[in-house]
Amino acid sequence: MRPAVDALAARGRVITDSLPGDAGSIGTVSPDRGFDSFVDWIDLLIAHANVDAVSLCGVSYGGWIALRYAALRPARVSSLTLASTPSPTWRPSCRVERYLRAPRLMAPVFALSSPLRLYPEIAAAFPRLGSRLRFGAQCLGRVMRSPMAPTLMAERVRLATTVDFAAECARIVAPTQLLTGKVELDRVVAVGSSREYLEAISGSRAIEIDHTGHIGVVTRPDRFADIVANFARAAGAGAPSRRLQVPA
């Protein structure tokens, strides 16, 4: 998320943090609160920032967090952006179920298959081989500094299955936009899955980012930031201090 956060910060104030459970996060995951530990976490971020309302942006899994928060705290959300967020009716596939049963064992498979899934959109975003290699090296450096935690990832998926996101959509009152990449390039979350929110959230709109799929936040961060910031302003977000970016 670093490129997207930096790009957004050039356009206004950004309030962000690692997800609860990650090193350095101000939030924790409580067994009693379950998925709503993420709601408590955003409450903490807003309190620390000393603002009343924010333009909320959630990427991929973070979109579910943003959706839940906007449904439960409508007065605190002036606009909502869901970027490449899985369907509100999503349920784990057989492949994901295998991962959930043995996250540490399946982690090497996940790590090795991810570059293969992402390469087509990286190639589309960076036609020149040199640019592609530089981008890959930068991403690898960030991954090495902040390695994935397989068991934590699996637990987050389990927590998400306890929430009826389809029902939450009916409670959204904030202006909402959906960001996706190209249909043929997102091999992580099907674009059709993300676009289900168009029917589920009244008045929502969709924008497609060219030359990318699931990871436009890192392949095209300036385009991503322009769309998010412009929507926040158009939705009446007001001062830049009312912007919040939730990590993926």
C-alpha positions as CSV (number, residue, x, y, z in Angstrom):
1,M,0.0,0.0,0.0
2,R,3.0,2.4,0.4
3,P,2.8,3.8,-3.1
4,A,-0.9,4.5,-2.8
5,V,-0.5,6.1,0.6
6,D,2.3,8.3,-0.6
7,A,0.3,9.4,-3.6
8,L,-2.8,10.2,-1.5
9,A,-0.6,12.1,1.0
10,A,0.4,14.4,-1.9
11,R,-3.3,15.3,-2.3
12,G,-4.3,15.7,1.4
13,R,-4.1,14.3,4.8
14,V,-4.1,10.5,5.0
15,I,-4.8,8.5,8.2
16,T,-3.6,5.0,7.9
17,D,-2.2,2.1,9.9
18,S,-1.4,-1.6,9.5
19,L,-4.3,-4.0,10.1
20,P,-4.8,-5.1,13.7
21,G,-2.6,-8.0,14.5
22,D,0.3,-6.7,12.3
23,A,3.4,-5.3,14.0
24,G,3.1,-1.7,14.8
25,S,-0.7,-1.5,14.5
26,I,-2.6,0.5,17.2
27,G,-5.4,-2.1,17.0
28,T,-5.8,-5.6,18.2
29,V,-8.2,-8.4,17.3
30,S,-10.4,-9.4,20.2
31,P,-12.0,-12.8,20.2
32,D,-15.1,-11.3,21.8
33,R,-15.4,-8.6,19.1
34,G,-14.5,-10.7,16.1
35,F,-14.7,-8.8,12.8
36,D,-15.8,-5.7,14.6
37,S,-12.3,-5.4,16.1
38,F,-11.7,-3.7,12.8
39,V,-14.5,-1.2,13.5
40,D,-13.0,-0.5,16.9
41,W,-9.6,0.0,15.2
42,I,-11.0,2.7,12.8
43,D,-12.7,4.4,15.8
44,L,-9.2,4.6,17.4
45,L,-7.7,6.0,14.2
46,I,-10.3,8.7,13.9
47,A,-10.0,9.6,17.6
48,H,-6.2,9.9,17.4
49,A,-6.6,12.1,14.3
50,N,-9.1,14.3,16.1
51,V,-11.6,14.5,13.2
52,D,-15.3,13.9,13.1
53,A,-15.8,12.3,9.8
54,V,-13.6,10.8,7.0
55,S,-13.7,9.8,3.4
56,L,-13.1,6.0,3.8
57,C,-11.3,3.9,1.3
58,G,-10.9,0.1,1.6
59,V,-8.8,-2.0,-0.8
60,S,-9.5,-5.7,-1.4
61,Y,-10.1,-7.3,2.1
62,G,-10.0,-3.7,3.5
63,G,-13.1,-3.0,1.4
64,W,-15.1,-5.3,3.7
65,I,-13.8,-3.4,6.7
66,A,-14.7,-0.1,5.2
67,L,-18.2,-1.4,4.2
68,R,-18.9,-2.6,7.7
69,Y,-17.7,0.6,9.3
70,A,-19.8,2.8,6.9
71,A,-22.8,0.7,7.8
72,L,-22.3,0.9,11.5
73,R,-21.0,4.5,11.7
74,P,-22.8,6.4,8.9
75,A,-22.3,9.8,10.6
76,R,-18.5,9.4,10.5
77,V,-18.2,8.5,6.8
78,S,-18.6,11.3,4.2
79,S,-17.8,9.0,1.2
80,L,-16.9,5.4,0.6
81,T,-14.5,3.9,-1.9
82,L,-14.3,0.1,-2.4
83,A,-11.3,-0.9,-4.5
84,S,-11.2,-4.5,-5.9
85,T,-13.3,-5.7,-3.0
86,P,-14.7,-9.3,-3.1
87,S,-18.4,-9.8,-3.6
88,P,-20.8,-9.1,-0.7
89,T,-21.9,-12.7,-1.0
90,W,-18.4,-14.2,-1.2
91,R,-17.8,-17.6,0.4
92,P,-14.5,-19.5,0.5
93,S,-13.9,-21.8,-2.5
94,C,-12.4,-25.3,-2.2
95,R,-8.9,-23.9,-2.8
96,V,-9.4,-21.2,-0.1
97,E,-10.8,-23.8,2.3
98,R,-7.6,-25.9,1.9
99,Y,-5.5,-22.8,2.7
100,L,-7.6,-22.1,5.8
101,R,-7.2,-25.6,7.1
102,A,-3.3,-25.5,6.8
103,P,-2.2,-21.9,6.2
104,R,1.5,-22.5,7.1
105,L,1.7,-25.6,4.9
106,M,0.0,-23.8,2.0
107,A,1.9,-20.5,2.3
108,P,4.7,-21.6,-0.1
109,V,2.0,-22.5,-2.7
110,F,0.4,-19.0,-2.2
111,A,3.8,-17.2,-2.4
112,L,4.9,-19.1,-5.6
113,S,1.6,-18.7,-7.4
114,S,1.0,-15.0,-6.7
115,P,3.7,-13.8,-9.2
116,L,2.1,-15.9,-11.9
117,R,-1.3,-14.5,-11.2
118,L,-0.1,-10.9,-11.1
119,Y,2.4,-10.9,-14.0
120,P,-0.1,-10.2,-16.8
121,E,-1.2,-6.9,-15.1
122,I,2.3,-6.0,-14.2
123,A,3.3,-6.4,-17.9
124,A,0.3,-4.3,-18.9
125,A,1.2,-1.5,-16.5
126,F,4.9,-1.6,-17.4
127,P,5.4,-2.5,-21.1
128,R,9.2,-2.0,-20.9
129,L,11.2,-4.9,-19.4
130,G,13.4,-2.6,-17.4
131,S,10.5,-0.8,-15.8
132,R,9.0,-4.2,-15.0
133,L,12.1,-5.4,-13.3
134,R,12.5,-2.3,-11.3
135,F,8.9,-2.5,-10.1
136,G,9.4,-6.2,-9.2
137,A,12.5,-5.4,-7.2
138,Q,10.7,-2.6,-5.3
139,C,7.8,-4.9,-4.5
140,L,10.1,-7.7,-3.4
141,G,11.9,-5.3,-1.1
142,R,8.6,-4.3,0.6
143,V,7.5,-7.9,1.0
144,M,10.8,-8.8,2.6
145,R,10.5,-6.0,5.0
146,S,6.9,-6.8,5.9
147,P,6.5,-10.6,5.3
148,M,3.0,-12.1,5.2
149,A,1.7,-13.9,8.3
150,P,-0.2,-17.0,6.9
151,T,-2.1,-17.8,10.1
152,L,-3.2,-14.2,10.6
153,M,-4.4,-14.0,6.9
154,A,-6.4,-17.2,7.4
155,E,-7.9,-15.8,10.6
156,R,-9.0,-12.7,8.9
157,V,-10.8,-14.7,6.2
158,R,-12.6,-16.7,8.9
159,L,-13.7,-13.5,10.6
160,A,-15.1,-12.2,7.3
161,T,-17.3,-15.2,6.9
162,T,-19.2,-14.2,10.1
163,V,-20.5,-11.0,8.6
164,D,-23.4,-10.6,6.2
165,F,-21.9,-8.0,3.9
166,A,-24.9,-8.2,1.6
167,A,-27.2,-7.0,4.4
168,E,-24.7,-4.3,5.3
169,C,-24.9,-2.8,1.8
170,A,-28.5,-1.8,2.4
171,R,-27.4,0.4,5.3
172,I,-24.9,2.4,3.4
173,V,-25.9,6.1,3.0
174,A,-22.5,7.6,2.1
175,P,-21.8,8.3,-1.6
176,T,-20.0,5.2,-2.8
177,Q,-17.7,4.4,-5.7
178,L,-16.2,1.1,-6.8
179,L,-12.7,0.9,-8.3
180,T,-11.6,-2.1,-10.3
181,G,-9.0,-2.9,-12.9
182,K,-9.6,-4.5,-16.2
183,V,-11.7,-7.7,-16.3
184,E,-9.0,-9.7,-18.0
185,L,-6.2,-8.5,-15.7
186,D,-7.6,-9.0,-12.2
187,R,-6.8,-12.6,-11.3
188,V,-7.2,-12.2,-7.6
189,V,-10.8,-10.8,-7.2
190,A,-13.0,-11.2,-10.3
191,V,-14.1,-7.7,-11.4
192,G,-17.7,-9.1,-11.8
193,S,-17.6,-10.0,-8.1
194,S,-16.7,-6.4,-7.2
195,R,-19.3,-5.0,-9.4
196,E,-22.1,-6.7,-7.5
197,Y,-21.9,-3.7,-5.1
198,L,-23.4,-1.6,-7.9
199,E,-26.8,-3.3,-7.4
200,A,-26.3,-3.8,-3.6
201,I,-25.5,-0.2,-2.7
202,S,-28.0,2.4,-3.9
203,G,-26.6,5.2,-6.0
204,S,-23.1,3.7,-6.2
205,R,-20.9,4.1,-9.3
206,A,-18.0,2.2,-10.8
207,I,-14.7,3.4,-12.3
208,E,-12.2,1.2,-14.1
209,I,-8.5,1.9,-14.0
210,D,-6.8,1.1,-17.3
211,H,-3.7,-1.1,-17.6
212,T,-4.1,-2.8,-14.3
213,G,-6.0,-5.5,-12.5
214,H,-6.0,-6.1,-8.7
215,I,-2.9,-4.1,-7.7
216,G,-3.5,-0.7,-9.2
217,V,-2.6,0.8,-5.8
218,V,1.0,0.0,-6.6
219,T,1.1,-0.2,-10.4
220,R,-0.8,3.1,-10.9
221,P,-0.8,4.8,-7.6
222,D,-1.2,8.4,-8.9
223,R,-4.3,7.4,-11.0
224,F,-5.7,5.6,-8.0
225,A,-5.1,8.6,-5.7
226,D,-6.6,11.1,-8.2
227,I,-9.9,9.0,-8.3
228,V,-10.1,8.6,-4.5
229,A,-9.2,12.3,-3.8
230,N,-11.5,13.7,-6.4
231,F,-14.4,11.6,-5.2
232,A,-13.8,12.7,-1.7
233,R,-14.0,16.4,-2.7
234,A,-17.0,15.9,-4.9
235,A,-18.8,14.1,-2.1
236,G,-18.4,17.1,0.1
237,A,-15.6,15.8,2.3
238,G,-14.4,19.3,2.9
239,A,-11.0,19.8,4.4
240,P,-8.1,17.3,3.6
241,S,-8.1,16.3,7.3
242,R,-11.2,14.2,6.6
243,R,-9.5,11.6,4.5
244,L,-8.8,8.0,5.7
245,Q,-7.0,5.2,3.8
246,V,-7.5,1.7,5.1
247,P,-4.8,-0.8,4.1
248,A,-5.6,-3.9,2.1
